[in-house]
């Protein structure tokens, strides 16, 4: 099966519209994101940062196909068709086909946030066909940093990922413990955790500690991490989801957060660490280099090539100097109220003549 789309909806410009009138009209935005579940997710920021004239709806297939909304905002589109079981996959493919038809018939504009350069795990031919069809319906691409490559000739806006300071207020009682390193997030192979374990074990310093927290999506990888941790009492592995308050406390206990991804473009984990005033060690890339310049000296520490023991030791020394300066990372451009206003401006670019019209 291949998805088809009519005329391309990239390029062009919106019709002139009175700015004050546009801002007074309520725009209903359906995000391809699940409803909040009590943990901190990207959807919480989309809802919390939205100005009054933007009504945020969260995703369900019924709402996407039969509901009323002015714009569909897509984030990780591959998950619209991915499913582990053959039956589940068939159902999702049918629903995705119906959604594309509904978008075509109603001329509903699609906004796409490019969180990654490409999906972390590659999909099959059917998935690629769906993504290509959805791309043809996308009228505006939002990138989280200016280094994100986009299809040629598309309309775009750059809106940085917001910080987490309002989610996790200061906690002076929890201070960094000397020698403690921390790695967190979903445990996936592209995050370089195996290399981190090898490098950490090569550092002959009994005062250093490494804690890894996050649910594994790979049973073999989880087994490997557990075995390595059992062989080195300096390593603690907690391979499960933890509540936000527990995660924040673990980040604050660390002198340094280590994110040795094989490739890093945008990282919510890095922003969480910086929001909690903890330096991060990351691979050098155009995106991390830009983040380092943005937040200030000593907060984003980069290494080149493959992570080495010397990189850990150097980063730990830099992190201690950074803490001694008593400054905080500069994250003013990532305030969620500002992020919300920028999204509202993006929606007005593509739906000013449609806002308020209900289907």
N, C-alpha and C positions, 0 to 999 in steps of 0.2 A: 504494500500500500504506500502511496505517496500523497503527501498533503499538497494541495494547490492553493494558490492565492491569486487574486486578481491583480490589478495595477499596483505597482510599488507605491508605498506611502512614505518613503524616505525623500528628503529634499523638500524644496518648496518653502513657502512662508505663510504664516497665519494671516488672516484678513485683519485689517485695522480694527481696533476695538478701544473703547474708552476705558482707561486703566481703572478708574474708580468704580465704574459699573462692573467691570470684570471681577474686581476684588469683592464686590458686594454679593455676587452670585455664588451660591454654594456648589462646589464641585465634589461629586462622589467618586472616590478612587477605590477600586477593588485591587488589593495587593495579593499576589500569589504567595501568601505567607499564612501559616496557621494562626489561630487565635492565641492570645497570651495564655500561658499555663502556669504562671506563678514563678517562672524562672526568667532571668534576663535574656531576652532574645532581640534580634533586629526589629521584629514587629513592635516591641514595646516602644522603641525609639520612634518608629514611624507614627505610632498613635500619639505618644506623649509630646512630640515636637510639632504636630500638625496645628496650624493656625485655625481659628474658628470657621473660616470659610471652606475648609477642606474636611469632608466627611470621610473617614477611613473605614473601609469594610475589609474583613479578612476572608480568606478563601474557603469555599466549599464548591464542589462541582455543581450543585443545584444553583447556587447563587451566581456562579460564573456563566452558566448556560441560560438560566431563566431570570436572573435578577436584573435590577436596574442600576446602572452605573455609567459614568461619563468617560472613564479611562481605566484600562487594565494596566496595572504596574507589575511587571514580571521581574523576578529576582534570580532564582536558580531554575530556569525553564526545563532543564533535563529531568527534574523530578516530577514533572507533569506526566511523563510516560514511563518512568522507571518503576518496576515492580519485580519482586523476586520470583513469584509464581507465574506460570504460563497463563492461568486464568485471570489473575490480577493484571497481568500485562495486557491481555486482550481487552479487558474492560477499560483500562486507562487509555489505550490507543483509540478505542471507540469514543470515549469522552473527549479526548484531545481533538479528534477530528471534528466532533460536534462543536466544540468551543471555537475552533478556527472558522467554521462555517458561520457561527453566530457573529463573530467579529467582522467577517466579511459582509454579511447581510445588513448589519446595523451600522457599518462604517465606524465601529468603536476604535479609537486610537489606542495603540499599545506603547507604553513607555517601558524601557528595559534598563535596569541597573546592571552594569557589567562588573560584578564582584570579583571575577577571576578572568584571566586571559582565555582560559579554556576550562571545561569541567575537570575536576581532579582525577576522575576515573572516566576513561573513554567509553562512549556508547556505541551501539551498533548502527547499521545503515538506516534502519527505521527511525531511530532517535535523531540521527543527523538530518534526515529528511524533514522531520517535524521542526527541528530548530531552524532550518533554512526557511521553511514556510512562515514561522513566527517572526523571523528576522525581517522578512519582506513586509510584514504588517506593522513593524515597529517604526513609529514616527519620530521618536526622540530617544537617544541613548544617554544615560547618566553614567558617568565614570567617577570613581571615588578618588582618583588622583590623576593628574594630567599626563602620566606616562602610559595609561591604558590604551592599547591599540584598538581602534574601532573600524568597522567597514568603511570604505572610502565613500565620501559624499553624503554622509548621514548628518542629521541635525544632532547636536550634542550639548550637554551641560556638565560641568565638573562640580560635584557637591561632595566634600569630604565626609567620611564616616564620622559620626559624632562620638564624643568621649563618654565615659561612664562615671564622671564625678558626682552627678546628681543621684545616681543609683547607689553608690557606695560612699557615704559620707566619711569624713576623716575619723580615724581610730588611733589616737595617740598611744593607747595602751599596747598596741601590737607593733613591735619594733623589729627591724631586720636582725636575724641571727647570723653572726659571723660564719662565713663559709657555706651558707645554705644557697643552693641553686634550685630553681623550680621550673618545671615544664608542665603545661596543662593544655586541655582541649581534647577533642575527639582523637583517639589514638589511631592514626592512619600512617601507612608506610611513607607517604610523601613528606611527612614531617621530620624525617631523619632521626627518629628516636633510637634506632639501633646504633647509629653512628655516635650519638650522644653518650650512650651507655659505654661503648668501647673507649671513647675519649676520656670520659670521667674515670673509668677504672685504671686508665694509664697515668692518671695524676696521683702521685704517691703522697697524699696529704690526708692524714687521718682526721683533720679538723673539718674537711669539706664534706658536705652532705648534698644528696640529690633526691628530690621528691618529684614523682610523676603522678599526675592526677588526671583522670579522664576515662570515659568508656571506650573500650576497644571495639572496632568493627571488623577485626581480623583475629580469629581464634589462635592461629599460629603465632602471630605477632604478640598477642597477649601472653601466650605460654612462654615465649622467649623472654619477654620483659620480666615475668614472674620468676623465671629460673635465674636470670642474672641478678635480680634483687636479692634472691635467697642466698646467693653466693657472696654477696658483699653487703655487710651490715651498714654501710654508709648510704645505701640506696633504699628508698621506700617507694613502692608502687601501689597506688590505690586506683585500680582500673574500674571505675564506676562514676556515674554522675554524682556530683555533690551539690548541696544547696549553695546558693549564691553567697551567703554569709560565710560558709566554710571556705569556699574558693577565695573570697577576698582576704580572709585571715591567712590562708596559705601563701597568697601572693605577698602579703605584707611581711610575713616571716622571712621571706627570701631577701638576700642581698642582690640577687641577679635572676632575672627570668631569661631562660635560654630557649630559643625557638629556632632550631637548626634545620629549617625546612630545605628540601632540595631546591625549591624555587619559592620565592616570596614576592607577592605582588601587593595584595591587601591582607591585613591580618587584624581581626577583631581581638585576638589574644594580645598582640602587641599594644593595642590601644587600651585594653583593660589594664595591663601592667603599668603603662604610663599614667593612666588615670589615677592609679593607686600609688604613684610616685616611686615606681621601681624601674630601674634601667633594664633594657632588654638587649640581648645579644642575638643578632640576626645575620643572615647572609647578605652580602652586598648586592644590591640591584639598583636600577634607576629609581624604583619606588621607595626602597628603604633609605637610599641616599637623600631623596627629597624629604622624607619624614624626619631624618636626622637634622637637616637644616631647619625644618619647621619648628621642632620642639626644643632645640637648644643643645648646647654642648654637653656631651657626656651621657645623654639619656638613651640614645640609639647607638649601640656599639656594633660595628660591622666586622665581619671576617671575609676573606677572599678564598675562593676555591672550596676545598673540603675542610670541615671543622677539625682543628688540631688541639692537643692539650694546651699548647701555648696560647691559643685563642681564649680558652677558659680562664687561664691565669691572668692574662692581660685585661680581659673584660672585668674580672673581679676587682682588680686594682683600680680601673677607671670608675667602676661603680662606687667604690669607697670614696674616691676623690669627689665625685658628683654629690654624694650625700653630705660630705663635709661642707660643701658650698652653701647648703641650706636653701637652694632654689627649687622651683617646681617646673615640670615640663610646660612649655607654652602650648596650650590647647584651646585658646580663645576662638579660633576659627572653626572649632568643632563643637561649639555650644549647640545643643539640640534645638533650641528656639530658632537660632540662625539657620540650622540645617532644615528645619520645617518650613521656614519662609522661602528658602531657596527651592525646595520641592514645589511649593505652591506656585512660585513663579514659573517653574518648568511646566506644570500642568496647565497654567493659563496660556502658555505658548501654543499648546496643541488642542485645547478645547474651549477657547473663549466664546466661540459662536455656538457651542453645543451645551455649555453648562446650563443646568436647569431643565434641559430637555430630557424627558423620561421615556424609556422604551419599555 
